[in-house]
């Protein structure tokens, strides 16, 4: 009789554990549409402001990386456009040059060019 009671208790515990883990997985494992839309909004409205070029680029990259991890990667050229749009008038010349290129620019190359351009401005 103890065996049946123990087995029933174990079965009940396993069911509770299963439902708890399922609820956690559904809550945290799947990216929410709201979270993805929020991150896309952050990239759309990204602005350099008072950040250094490196801080600005790291922020943009971290948001893009998070979107990629959520299976909603940002198109590299779209990311470039959003980064350029957030730079402000100070970077108008370099922004125009990057937009006029015949081939896409990599994130790393863009970072380097912006960093060097800022150094020349000083």
C-alpha positions as CSV (number, residue, x, y, z in Angstrom):
1,X,0.0,0.0,0.0
2,X,2.9,2.4,0.7
3,X,4.2,1.7,-2.8
4,X,0.9,2.8,-4.4
5,X,0.8,6.0,-2.3
6,X,4.4,6.8,-3.1
7,X,3.9,6.2,-6.8
8,X,0.7,8.4,-6.8
9,X,2.6,11.1,-4.9
10,X,5.5,10.9,-7.3
11,X,3.2,11.0,-10.3
12,X,1.5,14.1,-9.0
13,X,4.8,15.8,-8.3
14,X,6.1,15.0,-11.8
15,X,2.9,16.5,-13.3
16,X,3.3,19.7,-11.3
17,X,6.9,19.9,-12.2
18,X,6.1,19.3,-15.9
19,X,3.5,22.1,-15.9
20,X,5.8,24.5,-14.0
21,X,8.6,23.9,-16.5
22,X,6.3,24.2,-19.5
23,X,4.9,27.5,-18.1
24,X,8.5,28.8,-17.6
25,X,9.5,27.8,-21.1
26,X,6.5,29.4,-22.7
27,X,7.1,32.6,-20.8
28,X,10.8,33.0,-21.2
29,X,12.1,30.8,-24.0
30,X,10.0,32.2,-26.8
31,X,10.7,35.7,-27.8
32,X,7.6,37.9,-27.4
33,X,6.5,39.9,-30.4
34,X,6.4,42.9,-28.2
35,X,10.0,42.6,-27.2
36,X,11.1,42.2,-30.8
37,X,9.1,45.2,-31.9
38,X,10.6,47.2,-29.0
39,X,14.1,46.3,-30.1
40,X,13.3,47.2,-33.7
41,X,12.0,50.5,-32.5
42,X,15.2,51.1,-30.6
43,X,17.2,50.7,-33.8
44,X,14.8,52.8,-35.8
45,X,15.2,55.7,-33.3
46,X,18.8,55.2,-32.3
47,X,20.7,58.4,-31.9
48,X,24.4,59.0,-31.1
49,X,23.6,62.0,-28.9
50,X,26.5,62.5,-26.5
51,X,27.9,59.0,-26.7
52,X,31.3,58.3,-28.2
53,X,31.3,56.6,-31.6
54,X,32.4,53.4,-29.9
55,X,29.6,53.5,-27.4
56,X,27.1,54.3,-30.1
57,X,28.2,51.5,-32.3
58,X,28.3,49.0,-29.4
59,X,24.8,50.0,-28.5
60,X,23.6,49.5,-32.1
61,X,25.4,46.2,-32.3
62,X,24.1,44.9,-29.0
63,X,20.5,45.6,-30.1
64,X,21.1,44.0,-33.5
65,X,22.7,40.9,-31.8
66,X,19.8,40.6,-29.5
67,X,17.4,40.7,-32.4
68,X,19.4,38.0,-34.1
69,X,19.3,35.8,-31.0
70,X,15.5,36.2,-31.0
71,X,15.4,34.9,-34.6
72,X,14.6,38.4,-36.0
73,X,17.9,39.5,-37.5
74,X,18.3,43.0,-38.8
75,X,19.4,43.3,-42.4
76,X,23.0,44.6,-42.4
77,X,22.2,47.4,-44.9
78,X,19.2,48.5,-42.9
79,X,21.3,48.5,-39.8
80,X,23.8,50.8,-41.6
81,X,21.1,53.2,-42.7
82,X,19.7,53.3,-39.1
83,X,23.2,54.0,-37.7
84,X,23.8,56.7,-40.2
85,X,20.5,58.3,-39.6
86,X,21.2,58.6,-35.9
87,X,24.6,60.3,-36.3
88,X,23.5,63.9,-36.7
89,X,24.8,66.8,-38.8
90,X,28.3,66.5,-37.6
91,X,28.7,63.3,-39.6
92,X,26.8,64.4,-42.7
93,X,29.9,64.2,-45.0
94,X,30.9,60.7,-44.0
95,X,27.3,59.6,-44.0
96,X,26.8,60.8,-47.6
97,X,30.0,59.0,-48.7
98,X,28.9,55.7,-47.1
99,X,25.5,56.0,-48.8
100,X,27.1,56.7,-52.2
101,X,29.2,53.5,-52.1
102,X,28.6,50.9,-54.8
103,X,29.0,48.0,-52.3
104,X,27.7,47.5,-48.8
105,X,29.9,48.4,-45.9
106,X,30.5,46.0,-43.1
107,X,29.7,47.0,-39.5
108,X,33.4,46.8,-38.5
109,X,34.4,49.0,-41.5
110,X,31.7,51.5,-40.7
111,X,32.8,51.7,-37.1
112,X,36.4,52.3,-38.2
113,X,35.5,55.0,-40.7
114,X,33.3,56.8,-38.2
115,X,35.9,56.6,-35.5
116,X,38.6,58.0,-37.8
117,X,36.3,60.7,-39.1
118,X,35.6,61.8,-35.5
119,X,39.3,61.9,-34.8
120,X,39.9,64.1,-37.8
121,X,37.2,66.5,-36.7
122,X,39.0,67.0,-33.4
